[in-house]
Amino acid sequence: MKSRRASCADSGSESDSRDPEKFEGTMRRRMAANARERKRMEGLNTAFDRLRKVVPQWGQDKKLSKYETLQMALSYIMALNRILTDASRHTAPQKDWLDLQFDSLQPETYSCFMSYNSPVENNCVHPSFSYHYESL
């Protein structure tokens, strides 16, 4: 079945196009809604740009997509979480321990964090990260 565009008559706004005041009011509301949506999207894009600046991007020449940024942020958070969890169990001197952890976050080993599937499957979530995972 072919889809067809809604005409003014279909939407019941045929009389609006004949009444300039109603038409202007509709246009003003539409323009205001568009401006709000533009502002919302600008805020969202700004937030993603800020997130990209704090998430490691080893070997990336191009800007990460929004999806990739969220994936990297999740992986990075889980890696930091693992460091905190290991810290509470580890007894080596602090500098040695930090050097060990830094080595584990190098680009060649970072990909292992990308295979992470869901918070429920991770057995070493640090107690300071208290969140509830809801499956869909």
Residue pairs with C-beta under 8 A, 6 or more apart in sequence:
8 14
8 16
8 17
13 26
15 22
16 22
16 23
16 26
17 23
48 66
48 69
51 69
51 73
52 63
52 64
52 69
55 64
55 69
55 72
55 73
55 76
56 72
56 76
56 105
56 110
57 64
57 72
58 107
58 110
59 107
64 72
71 114
74 116
75 110
75 113
75 114
75 116
76 113
77 129
78 113
78 116
78 122
79 104
79 105
79 110
79 113
81 122
81 124
81 125
81 126
81 129
82 124
83 101
83 104
83 105
84 126
84 128
85 124
85 125
85 126
86 101
86 124
87 97
87 101
88 126
90 97
92 100
103 109
116 122
118 133
118 135
119 125
119 131
119 133
120 133
120 135
